[in-house]
């Protein structure tokens, strides 16, 4: 399983995160958190926050991007560096 996670990270580092890949990864996190929480307290107490956090991350994924900055500006370069530019059509 660690090898699969590393492969996902390597691909994301090279190609960026697509919304679908990010959503799929959040779903895996939810499943793993539920599985670990079955060990009971205190593990369950710590992991009970995970569903709300992954739901918030999904909200961020589904939110529309702000208008694109003009080409060549510092904001455009920042979007390119952050990977946001890859999500723009």
C-alpha positions as CSV (number, residue, x, y, z in Angstrom):
1,X,0.0,0.0,0.0
2,X,2.9,2.4,0.7
3,X,4.2,1.7,-2.8
4,X,0.9,2.7,-4.3
5,X,0.8,5.9,-2.2
6,X,4.3,6.8,-3.4
7,X,3.3,6.1,-7.0
8,X,0.3,8.5,-6.6
9,X,2.6,11.2,-5.1
10,X,5.2,10.8,-7.8
11,X,2.6,11.1,-10.6
12,X,1.0,14.2,-8.9
13,X,4.5,15.7,-8.6
14,X,5.1,15.3,-12.3
15,X,1.6,15.9,-13.7
16,X,-0.2,17.8,-11.0
17,X,-3.3,16.8,-9.1
18,X,-6.5,16.5,-11.2
19,X,-9.7,17.1,-9.3
20,X,-10.7,13.4,-9.8
21,X,-7.4,12.1,-8.5
22,X,-7.6,14.4,-5.5
23,X,-11.2,13.3,-4.8
24,X,-10.3,9.6,-5.1
25,X,-7.4,10.1,-2.7
26,X,-9.7,11.8,-0.2
27,X,-12.0,8.8,-0.5
28,X,-9.2,6.4,0.3
29,X,-8.3,8.5,3.3
30,X,-11.9,8.2,4.6
31,X,-11.8,4.5,4.2
32,X,-8.5,4.1,5.9
33,X,-9.6,6.3,8.8
34,X,-12.7,4.2,9.3
35,X,-10.7,1.1,9.3
36,X,-8.2,2.4,11.8
37,X,-11.0,3.8,14.0
38,X,-12.3,0.3,14.5
39,X,-9.5,-0.3,16.9
40,X,-11.5,1.8,19.3
41,X,-10.6,4.7,21.6
42,X,-8.4,6.6,21.7
43,X,-7.8,6.0,18.0
44,X,-11.4,6.4,17.1
45,X,-11.5,9.7,19.1
46,X,-8.7,11.1,17.0
47,X,-9.9,9.9,13.7
48,X,-13.5,11.0,14.1
49,X,-12.4,14.4,12.7
50,X,-11.2,12.9,9.4
51,X,-14.6,12.8,7.6
52,X,-15.3,16.5,8.2
53,X,-11.8,17.4,7.1
54,X,-12.0,15.4,3.9
55,X,-15.5,16.8,3.2
56,X,-14.0,20.3,3.6
57,X,-11.3,19.4,1.2
58,X,-13.9,18.2,-1.3
59,X,-15.7,21.5,-1.0
60,X,-12.4,23.3,-1.9
61,X,-12.0,21.0,-4.9
62,X,-15.5,21.7,-6.2
63,X,-15.3,25.5,-5.6
64,X,-14.8,27.5,-8.8
65,X,-11.5,29.1,-9.4
66,X,-11.2,32.8,-9.3
67,X,-10.7,34.6,-12.6
68,X,-7.3,33.8,-14.1
69,X,-4.6,36.4,-13.7
70,X,-3.1,38.1,-16.7
71,X,-0.3,36.2,-18.4
72,X,3.2,37.2,-17.3
73,X,2.1,38.7,-14.0
74,X,3.5,37.6,-10.6
75,X,0.0,36.1,-9.8
76,X,0.2,34.0,-13.0
77,X,3.6,32.7,-12.2
78,X,2.5,31.9,-8.7
79,X,-0.5,29.9,-10.1
80,X,1.9,28.0,-12.3
81,X,4.3,27.3,-9.4
82,X,1.4,26.2,-7.2
83,X,-0.1,23.9,-9.9
84,X,-3.4,25.8,-10.0
85,X,-2.8,26.8,-13.7
86,X,-3.1,23.1,-14.6
87,X,-6.8,23.2,-13.7
88,X,-7.7,26.1,-16.0
89,X,-9.1,25.2,-19.4
